[in-house]
């Protein structure tokens, strides 16, 4: 599976904004230029795992959150994933999924 660095960059940008950091502030913490960080956030620069780990530590997020969009640390990660999946389904598919989930739940 190929890594989509534009998605990785967007997640880094979102995590940075969640921490109320500007590009300048994060770039300073990383000892890099704002232009370098901008290229990461736009996906124009492919970062290695060491740099990703550094960014994750500074933003207090997991590598999984940045690479996959989910964190298994949060108890709600599966709920969020399920919700995102349902949004992509047609109303008929949603009803089918609901009925399947209800049946599974009721047969515990």
C-alpha positions as CSV (number, residue, x, y, z in Angstrom):
1,X,0.0,0.0,0.0
2,X,1.4,3.4,-1.0
3,X,1.4,6.3,1.4
4,X,-0.6,9.3,0.3
5,X,1.6,12.1,1.6
6,X,-1.0,14.7,0.8
7,X,-3.4,13.0,3.3
8,X,-0.6,12.5,5.8
9,X,0.3,16.2,5.5
10,X,-3.3,17.3,6.0
11,X,-3.6,15.2,9.2
12,X,-0.3,16.8,10.4
13,X,-1.8,20.2,9.6
14,X,-5.0,19.4,11.4
15,X,-3.2,18.1,14.5
16,X,-1.0,21.2,14.5
17,X,-4.1,23.4,14.4
18,X,-5.8,21.4,17.1
19,X,-2.7,22.2,19.3
20,X,-3.2,25.9,18.4
21,X,0.3,26.0,16.8
22,X,1.2,28.1,13.8
23,X,3.5,26.7,11.1
24,X,6.2,29.0,12.5
25,X,5.8,27.7,16.0
26,X,6.0,24.0,15.0
27,X,8.8,24.7,12.5
28,X,10.8,26.3,15.3
29,X,10.2,23.3,17.6
30,X,11.4,21.1,14.8
31,X,14.4,23.3,14.0
32,X,13.3,23.5,10.3
33,X,12.1,26.2,8.0
34,X,8.5,27.2,7.6
35,X,8.8,26.3,3.9
36,X,10.0,22.8,4.8
37,X,7.0,22.3,7.2
38,X,4.7,23.7,4.5
39,X,5.9,21.2,2.0
40,X,5.2,18.4,4.5
41,X,1.7,19.7,5.2
42,X,0.9,19.9,1.5
43,X,2.3,16.5,0.7
44,X,5.0,17.8,-1.6
45,X,7.8,16.5,0.7
46,X,7.9,12.8,1.7
47,X,8.9,12.5,5.3
48,X,10.7,9.5,6.8
49,X,9.5,7.6,9.9
50,X,12.0,9.4,12.2
51,X,10.7,12.8,11.2
52,X,7.1,11.6,11.5
53,X,7.8,10.3,15.0
54,X,9.3,13.7,15.9
55,X,6.2,15.5,14.6
56,X,3.9,13.1,16.4
57,X,5.7,13.6,19.7
58,X,5.5,17.4,19.3
59,X,1.8,17.3,18.5
60,X,1.0,14.6,21.0
61,X,-0.6,12.3,18.5
62,X,0.2,8.7,17.4
63,X,1.8,7.7,14.2
64,X,-1.4,5.7,13.6
65,X,-3.5,8.8,13.7
66,X,-1.4,10.5,11.1
67,X,-0.9,7.5,8.8
68,X,-4.3,5.9,9.2
69,X,-6.5,8.6,10.6
70,X,-7.4,6.6,13.7
71,X,-6.1,6.3,17.2
72,X,-6.7,3.1,19.1
73,X,-5.8,5.1,22.3
74,X,-9.2,6.9,22.0
75,X,-12.1,4.8,23.0
76,X,-14.1,6.4,20.2
77,X,-11.8,5.4,17.3
78,X,-14.1,2.6,16.1
79,X,-17.2,4.7,16.4
80,X,-15.6,7.4,14.3
81,X,-14.4,4.8,11.7
82,X,-17.9,3.3,11.6
83,X,-19.5,6.7,11.2
84,X,-17.2,7.6,8.4
85,X,-18.0,4.3,6.7
86,X,-21.8,4.8,7.0
87,X,-21.6,8.3,5.5
88,X,-20.2,6.7,2.3
89,X,-23.0,4.2,2.0
90,X,-26.3,4.6,0.3
91,X,-29.5,4.7,2.4
92,X,-30.2,1.1,1.4
93,X,-26.7,0.0,2.5
94,X,-27.1,1.9,5.8
95,X,-30.3,0.1,6.5
96,X,-28.7,-3.3,5.7
97,X,-25.8,-2.5,8.0
98,X,-28.1,-1.4,10.7
99,X,-30.2,-4.6,10.5
100,X,-27.1,-6.7,10.5
101,X,-25.6,-4.9,13.5
102,X,-29.0,-5.1,15.4
103,X,-29.1,-8.9,14.7
104,X,-25.6,-9.4,15.9
105,X,-26.3,-7.3,19.1
106,X,-29.5,-9.2,19.9
107,X,-27.8,-12.6,19.6
108,X,-25.1,-12.0,22.2
